[in-house]
Every structure is written in C-alpha cells, then in structure tokens.
Amino acid sequence: MTILDLQETLAKEVGRILKDVATENAAGEKVSGVTVHRQQLPIIVSDEEDASQFFPYAIVRLTEGACADDDSPWDVTADVILGVHDEDARNQGHEHIMVMCQRLIDRFAAKPLLNGKYWAHPNIEWAVQDADAYPYYFGGVRITFSVPKIGRSMTVYD
C-alpha cells in the first residue's frame, strides 16, 4: 500500500459520493457531480483559459503523514477541497458546499473503511470559506486515515 494509492482510491470514492450533486458550471449549464483532481487544479496554459473552467470540482490533497512507532500505521491527513460556481442572486451557493461536505462526512463516519485498507479516524473536520467570493464558493473536509505500512526488517544489507 502506498500513500499515492490512498489518494487515488479516495479520489475515486469522492467522485462516487458526489456524482449526483446538481450544480452549475461557469457557463451556467446544469451539471451533476464534480471533476475530481488529485493534489491541485491543472495549470492554465493559455490566455483564453481561466480558473472558472474547473468548476465544480473536488481536490483530494494529501497534506501530511506521521507514524508514532514501528508497530503503528501511518496517519495520513487528506483534505477534500470543494469549489462550486453559483450565480443565483440569493447568494446561497454555500449550500452546495455544505451538502457535499455532509455527504463525505456521513460516508466516512458510517463506514470508515476505504477499499478494505484505509481506516478513517472519527475526528473529521469541515469548513466553509467565510470571505465573499461570489459567484464562487469553497469549502472542504479534512479526514485522517490510518494507512498500513511495511514493517522494518532486522536484516542488514551492505
């Protein structure tokens, strides 16, 4: 098991969990689900492109890992960052973010095991951006997973 395998597996699960969330893209078209990216958004490569093309999205970002001792698994922190576009004049796009956060929280609170290998700790955190960025809304969920590791060998290699 590798940390990158956790990221890939979690990205697929996030896409599955959010596949039927209805939002709009920056062109005002109704869309279902989000595009899931690993670690960060793609780079904008031309002057005709802008960041609005990526909405709605989820980024699965692994931020840190630690291991207490030889017998413990890795504790790996994953942030699922969410972004949506909503031009409704009611300025309530945060509701899309909160629905997505709740779905992710419910999934890992009820069934903490991911792919039979990774266990979500119960101390799940969430946040919604507090600054006004209309028509863009952001938030996310932080989950720490126990990730199996290879034990140390007592064999000496030259």
C-alpha positions in Angstrom: 0.0 0.0 0.0 1.3 3.4 -0.9 0.2 6.9 0.1 -0.5 7.6 -3.6 -2.8 4.6 -3.7 -4.8 6.1 -0.8 -5.0 9.4 -2.8 -6.2 7.6 -6.0 -8.7 5.4 -4.1 -10.0 8.4 -2.1 -10.4 10.5 -5.3 -12.5 7.7 -6.9 -14.6 7.5 -3.8 -15.2 11.3 -3.6 -16.3 11.2 -7.3 -18.7 8.3 -6.5 -20.1 10.1 -3.4 -20.7 13.4 -5.2 -21.7 12.0 -8.6 -25.3 13.2 -8.4 -24.8 16.6 -6.7 -26.5 19.1 -9.0 -24.7 22.5 -9.6 -23.8 24.8 -12.5 -20.6 25.3 -14.3 -19.2 28.7 -15.1 -21.1 28.8 -18.4 -24.4 28.5 -16.4 -25.1 24.9 -17.6 -26.6 22.4 -15.1 -24.2 19.6 -14.3 -24.2 16.6 -12.0 -21.2 15.7 -9.9 -17.8 17.2 -9.8 -14.5 16.8 -11.5 -12.0 15.3 -9.0 -8.4 16.3 -9.2 -5.5 15.0 -7.1 -3.4 17.4 -5.1 -4.2 20.6 -7.2 -6.0 22.0 -10.2 -4.4 21.7 -13.6 -2.3 24.6 -14.8 -3.9 27.2 -17.0 -1.9 27.0 -20.2 -3.3 29.8 -22.5 -4.7 33.3 -22.3 -8.1 32.0 -23.4 -8.4 29.8 -20.3 -9.3 30.9 -16.8 -9.9 29.0 -13.5 -13.7 29.1 -13.9 -13.4 26.2 -16.4 -12.7 23.8 -13.5 -16.0 24.4 -11.6 -17.5 22.4 -10.0 -14.5 20.5 -8.6 -13.1 18.5 -5.7 -9.4 18.3 -5.0 -8.1 15.4 -3.0 -4.9 16.7 -1.4 -2.7 14.7 1.0 -1.2 17.2 3.4 0.8 15.3 5.9 1.6 12.0 7.4 3.1 10.7 10.6 3.9 7.4 12.3 4.3 7.0 16.0 6.4 3.9 16.1 7.4 0.7 14.2 4.1 -1.0 15.1 1.7 1.8 14.2 0.3 2.5 10.8 0.8 5.8 9.1 -1.7 8.6 10.0 -2.2 10.5 6.7 -4.2 13.7 6.5 -6.4 14.2 3.4 -8.1 17.4 2.6 -11.0 17.3 0.2 -11.3 20.8 -1.2 -14.6 21.7 -2.9 -15.4 24.5 -5.3 -18.7 25.4 -7.0 -20.0 28.2 -9.2 -23.5 29.6 -8.5 -24.7 32.9 -9.9 -28.1 32.9 -8.2 -28.7 36.3 -6.8 -29.8 34.8 -3.4 -26.0 34.3 -2.8 -26.6 30.9 -1.2 -24.0 28.8 -3.1 -22.5 27.7 0.2 -25.4 25.3 0.4 -23.9 23.2 -2.4 -20.7 23.0 -0.5 -22.4 22.0 2.8 -24.3 19.3 1.0 -21.1 17.9 -0.4 -19.3 18.1 3.0 -22.2 16.3 4.7 -22.2 13.5 2.2 -18.4 13.0 2.7 -18.8 13.2 6.5 -21.7 10.7 6.5 -19.9 8.3 4.3 -16.7 8.1 6.4 -18.5 8.4 9.8 -20.8 5.5 9.0 -18.3 3.3 7.1 -14.8 4.3 8.0 -13.1 1.6 5.9 -12.0 2.6 2.4 -11.1 -0.1 -0.1 -10.6 -2.6 2.7 -7.2 -1.0 3.6 -7.6 2.6 4.9 -9.5 3.5 8.0 -10.9 7.0 8.5 -10.4 8.4 12.0 -13.6 9.6 13.6 -12.3 13.2 14.1 -13.5 14.5 10.7 -13.3 18.3 10.3 -15.1 20.6 7.8 -15.0 24.2 6.9 -16.7 26.7 4.5 -15.0 29.8 3.2 -16.1 32.8 5.2 -15.0 35.5 2.7 -17.4 36.6 0.0 -16.2 35.3 -3.4 -19.5 35.4 -5.3 -20.2 33.6 -7.6 -17.6 31.1 -6.4 -18.0 29.1 -3.2 -15.4 26.9 -1.4 -15.2 24.6 1.5 -13.7 21.2 2.4 -13.4 18.2 4.6 -10.3 17.0 6.5 -10.0 13.3 7.2 -7.1 11.5 8.7 -6.7 7.9 7.5 -4.7 5.0 9.1 -2.6 3.6 6.3 -0.8 0.3 6.6 2.9 0.4 6.3 5.7 -2.1 5.7 7.4 -3.1 8.9 11.1 -2.7 9.5 13.4 -5.6 8.7 16.2 -6.7 11.0 18.3 -7.8 8.1 21.4 -5.8 7.4 22.2 -5.1 3.8 25.6 -3.9 2.5 
